[in-house]
Amino acid sequence: MEKIKVFQIGCGKMSKYIMRYVYEKEGCIVGGVDTNPNLFGCDIGKIMETEEKNVFIEDVKKLDSLLKETKPNVAIITTMSFLNDIEELVRTCIKNGVNVLTTCEEAFYPKNSNPELWQELDSLAKAFQVTITGCGYQDIFWGNMVSTICSSMHRITKIKGVSSYNVEDYGIALADAHGAGFTKERFEKEIANSNKISEEKRLELMKSREFTPSYMWNVVGWLSEKLGLHIENIKQECVPVMTESELVSETLNMTLEKGMVRGMNAIVTALTKENILLEIECIGKVYTKEETDLNDWTIYGEPTTKVSNELPCTVELTCADVVNRIPQIIKMRSGFVATSEYPEPKYIVNNLHE
């Protein structure tokens, strides 16, 4: 049976695991691109810290011609956090008949934050008979795990989730989206104030593709669809996490002085027609030496149930979920499809092509 061919777009920290996991599940990486000229000509084996694979990273500007040449089944995009920022990459993949899996957080459920672009890409994907899907850590630990627990409940009144992760693990794009390295004044102006708006203004920003969702905004949309809930009111608040003492950030390539922003706590609150309250927050920041990842959820009702993931390996879990979704996206209907519509997540026992 022919191996599944995968093309890697973005050869930073996440790709180290994704590409290795593809190889270890007997898939084939047929190409990789990046924007960093220091990576051009680098064998992907160096990124994976394995033997050389005779596959070399090239300039992202060559993506269209490389896709035509390599004809992959799936492209994996691990670059930016917002749909606007990966739009052209996605369009290039679609027009070459290549399915797209992406760790772009907004792509997890973009119809509730960037509905017009979501619709455009959905229509284009259907025209070219390919599928676009956002997945990763949130697919399991903020999505399917939570909905599965809910299925064991008799009655639910509130869903509360708190998840924390180190922005150092994900690269500069995610760090910037969390305001890491900002002054408090810049954070208030560029991030916090953008959420102190009316519902009318929010809808206006969505229509013009200028609304900036926190990661949990899209998760709330995903959970509501998965659970059959109907949101009547939703809001988000972004609070800066300040540096209390000098803190070195390798990702930002700087030392954060006391009083600078090292990340943010984004809190999304939604009330549904079914009188179930969702209160979900994610905390992304440059960690001190004492801090670790956490993922805690409490489903209130009958019976109230809590689940806590101690020290989750957020990066590796993100990458493994993406790779395990590869066989499913190849079989999925065309369009921009959320994993809430997918079959249940599945561990790949042997290899991707079987």
N, C-alpha and C positions, 0 to 999 in steps of 0.2 A: 504494500500500500504506500502511495506517495506521501512524503512528509509534508506537513503544513508549513508554508513559507511565511515568515514574519518579517516586517520591515520596522526598524526602530527609529522613531522621530524624537530627538532629544536624547543625548548620550551623557547625561549627568548622573547624579547620585542614584536615582531610581533605576536607571537602565542597567546598572551593575548587576542587580538581582534579577530583573525581568529577563534580560538576555540569557543569563546563566540558567534560570529556571526553564526557559524555552528549550535550551540545548539538553538539559537533564531530563526533559519529558520528550526528547527525541524530535523536537521541532527543528526548524532551520532558520537562522537569521540570514536574510539575503542582502541586507543593506542597512546603513544607518546614516543619519544626517544630524547636524547641529549648527548652531550659529557661532560657536566659539572657534575661531581660526586656529587656536592652539591644539585643537583636536583633529583637524583635517589631516588625513593620511594615517591616523592612528588605527592600528588593528583593534577590533572590538575585544579581542582576547585580553588586551591590556586593561581595558575598562572592567572586564569581568574578573581580572586577576587569575586568568587561566592560561593555557597554552594559546598560541596565536591561531586564528581561524581563517586567515587569508580573506577577511572581509574588512574593508577600511571605511572609516567615517569620512563623509564628504560634506560639502557646503549645502545647507538646507535649500539654497537657491537652485540646486540641481534636482530637487525632489521629483518634479514632474517627469523628467527624462529617466531618472533612476527607477521610478515605479513602472514606467513603460518597459524598461529593460528587464527588471527582475520579476515582474508580475506576481507580487505576493498575494496571499489569501487575506492577510490582516496587517494593518499598520497600527502600531501602538504609539500614541502621542503622550509623552511625559514632559511637558514643557511648562505651560502656564495654568493659572487657576480659573480664568474667566473665558467664557465662550467667545467673546469678541476677539480675544487674543489668539485663539487657535482657528478662527474661522477659515482663513485662506488655506491653512494646512489641511483642514477637513475637506474643503471644496476640491482641492487638488487630488486627494485620495478618492473621493467619490467619483470624480470624472475619469479616473483610471480604473474604476470598478473594484476598488479595494475597501473592504470593511474596516471600520475604525473603532478601536478600543482606546479609551483615554482616561488618565487619572485626573484630568481637569475637573475640579470639584463642582463647578457650576453645571457641567455636562451630566452630572448624576441625575438632575431633574430640572432642566432649564426652562421648561414650559411655565414655571411660576416666577421666573425672574427676567427672562429674555424671550418672551413668547414669539415675537415676530421673527427673530433669527432662527429660533427652534423650528418654526413652521417652514421657513425657507429651506433649511437644511433637511428637514424631514421630507419635503416634496422632492428635493433634488436627489436624495438617497433612494427614494421610491422609483424615480425615473431611471436611475442607473442600477437598480436592483441590488443595492448594498445596504448594510446596517451600520448605524453609529450608536455607540453605547458608552456611557460614563460609568466607571466602576472603581474598585479599590477597597481600601479599609472601610469606608462608609457603607459599602455594599453589604458587608456582613455585620460589622460591629455597631453601626448606627441604623442599619436597615433590617436585614433578614433575621438577625439574632433577636432584635426587639419585637418584630412582628410575630416571630415564632413563640416568644414568651407570652405575648398578648393572646395568642390562640389557646393558651392554657387557662385563661382567666374567665370567670363567669361574668364579671362586671368591671368596667374600667371608668375611673373618674379623672385620672391624671397620668400623664407620661412625663417623667422627668429624667433628663440625661445630662451627664457632665463628662466631657472628654478632653484630655490634655495631651499635647504633643510638642516636641522640641523642633522649632523652626530650623535649627541647625541641620537637621537630617534631610531637608527637602530642597535646599537651594535658594537662590536670591529672589526668585519670583514670589515664592510663598512668604518669605520673610518680609518682602516689601508690602504684600497684601495685608500683612498683620501690623504694619507700622513699625516694625523692628528697626531701630536706629533713628527714628523720628524724634524731634523735640515734642514736648507735650502740646505746644501751640500748633505745630504742623499736623499732629494727630487729630486734634480737635477740628481743624479746618478741613482736612482731606478725608477723614474717615468718620469721626463721631458726628459732626454736624450734618453729614449727608444722610443720616438716619433720623434726624429730628425734623421730619416732614409729615405732611398730611397724606391721607390715602390718595387723594386726587393728584397730588404732586408725585407720589410714588408711581401711580399708573402712567402718568405723563412721562416719567423717566424710563419706565419699562418700554413704552411705545417708541421712544427715541433711542433705545438701546443704551441708556446711560445709567441704569440702576445697578448698584454694586451690592450683590447679596453676600451675606456671611455664609460660610459653608453649611451651617445648620438651617438656613432659610430653605435651601434646596432639599435637605434631609426631611424637614417638616412636610414639604410637598410630597415627597416620595412616600413617607409613612402614611400620610393621609390617604393617598391613592391606594396603597397596599391594604390598608385597614378598612377602606370604604367610608372614610370620614369626609365631611364637607366643611372647609374652613370658612368661618364667618368674619373673623377679625384676626389680623396677624401684624406683629411689629417686631423690630429688632433694635437692639442697643449694643453699641460697641464701646467697651471701656478699656482704656490703656492699662497695661501692666508696666509699672515703672521699675527702673533699675535702682536698687537700694545701695549697691556698692559697685565698684568698678568690675566690669564683666567683659571678657574677650569673646568676640564672635568671629569664627573662621569664615562662616558663610558671608557675613557682611564685610569681612576684612577690615575690622575696626574694633576699637575698644569702646564699649558703652560706658560713659561716665555716669555717676550718680545723678538721678533726675531725668535721664533719657528714657525713652520708651523701648522696652525689650519685647513687646508683643501686645496681644489684646485678648480680652474675654468678650466673645460675641454671644449674646443671649437672644434667642428667638422665642417669642411667646405667641401661641395661636389658640383661639377658642373655636371649637367646632359646633356645628348645628346639633350634633349628638351630645353636647354638654361634656365633652372630654377636652380637658386642657392639656396642651403640649407646651412644656417649658424645657427647652433644650439649649445647652450652651457648649461651646468649644473654646478651649484656651490654648492658643498657640503663642509660644514665647521662646526666647533664648534661655535655655535652662541654666541654673546654677548647678554646681557639682552634686548637690543633695537632691535635686528634683528628678522625677521619673514620670513616664507616661501613665495615664490612668484612663479608665473607661467604666463609668458607673451609671447604671440605669435602675430606676425604681418605677414600677407600674403600680399605681395606687388603685384600690378597689377591693374586689372580693375574689381571691385573697390578695392582699398587697404582696408584691413579689419584687425582690431586688436581685440584680446580678452585677457582679464586679469582676472586671478583667484585671488581674494584678500584673503589672509590668508588661503590657502587651508590646510586642516587637512591631510597632506600627508600620515601619517602612517595609519590612519583609512580608508582613501580612497583606499590605497593599499590593505588592508585586505578585505574590502568589495568587491572590484573587483574580488579578488581571489575566494571568496565564491560564488559570483554570476555567476562565470564561471563554477562551478562544474557541473550543469546539462548539460551544453553544451559539456564539455570534454567527458562525458560519451557517448554522441551521435556522437562525432566527428570521422572522419576516423582515422585509425591507422597511427602511425608515429610520428615524431617530427614536430608538426604543429604550426606555428606562428598564433597569433590571427588575423593577416591580412586576414587569410582564414576563420575565424569563422563567424557565423551570427553576426549581430550587438549586442553589449552588451545589456543586459536586466536586469532590476530590478526584483528581486524575490519578488512577491507580497505576497505570502502565505508561502510556504515551498519548500525546495529543491526537495523533491521526487515527487511533483505534477507539 
